[in-house]
């Protein structure tokens, strides 16, 4: 595990301490949880961008699949 020293404005530290107290924890696990969420969100965004790139130029096919899934095959 790596240790990191973080400088925070006094008010930010005070608020984080209050939040941690309400959650029954300390600031360290609170910051660890926040960092884990940020990493997960960044990974999800990267996966979304890759998938969006793969779908580039396939709008009509995608819309046709959605219509088919909704039971509207266009035959009217």
QUIKA-V884019 format. One record per backbone hydrogen bond with DSSP energy under -0.5 kcal/mol. NH is the residue of the N-H (numbers start at 0). CO is the residue of the C=O. E is the energy in kcal/mol with one decimal. If there is no record, write none. Layout:
# QUIKA-V884019
NH;CO;E
NH;CO;E
This chain:
# QUIKA-V884019
5;3;-0.5
7;5;-0.6
12;8;-2.4
13;9;-2.6
14;10;-2.4
15;11;-2.6
16;12;-2.5
17;13;-2.1
18;14;-2.6
19;15;-2.8
20;16;-2.3
21;17;-2.5
22;18;-2.0
23;20;-1.2
24;19;-2.9
29;25;-1.5
30;26;-2.9
31;27;-2.3
32;28;-2.5
33;29;-2.3
34;30;-2.5
35;31;-2.3
36;32;-2.2
37;33;-2.2
38;34;-2.4
39;35;-2.4
40;36;-2.7
41;37;-2.3
42;38;-2.5
43;39;-2.4
44;40;-2.4
45;41;-2.1
46;42;-2.3
47;43;-2.5
48;44;-2.6
49;45;-2.0
50;46;-2.3
51;47;-2.8
52;48;-2.2
53;49;-2.1
54;50;-1.6
55;52;-1.0
57;54;-2.3
61;57;-2.2
62;58;-2.7
63;59;-2.3
64;60;-2.1
65;61;-2.1
66;62;-2.5
67;63;-2.5
68;64;-2.4
69;65;-1.8
70;67;-1.3
71;66;-2.8
72;70;-0.8
75;73;-1.0
